[in-house]
Amino acid sequence: MKTYHEIPYAYLGRPPASLWEVRAAVREQVARGKKHIDENSIFQGIAEMREIEAKAAISTKSARRNEERRRTAEKTKPQAKREQAVSREENSGHKRPTVPAVVTPDEDEIIEAFDDIDVR
């Protein structure tokens, strides 16, 4: 049978922390070469991790928003230019020249390159 023991913090004013946060904070401090790791340093590390996470969430969100703004602006630019050109044409009284349809030659009209040159 498993027995569970509740172990309170030494200072109850600390925010709740998950086990993975505590382990990550301890790992980070060991990686920094800290010899003495106590409750204060663990919770200071947790606070730093949470601050980094909050900044990353904000910057990521703003980066996504900026990217969306750029894409939207790029999509609307060509359309706005076309609309301006059309309105200028309508106001100027000039009509855009029409492009003739593509004409395909008949088989007997096809001209081969250099077919009339004698090569000796």
Residue pairs with C-beta under 8 A, 6 or more apart in sequence:
9 39
10 39
11 39
14 39
14 43
15 43
15 46
17 43
17 46
21 46
21 49
22 42
22 46
24 45
24 49
25 41
25 42
25 43
25 45
25 46
25 49
26 37
26 42
26 45
28 45
28 49
29 37
29 41
29 42
29 45
30 37
34 41
89 95
89 96
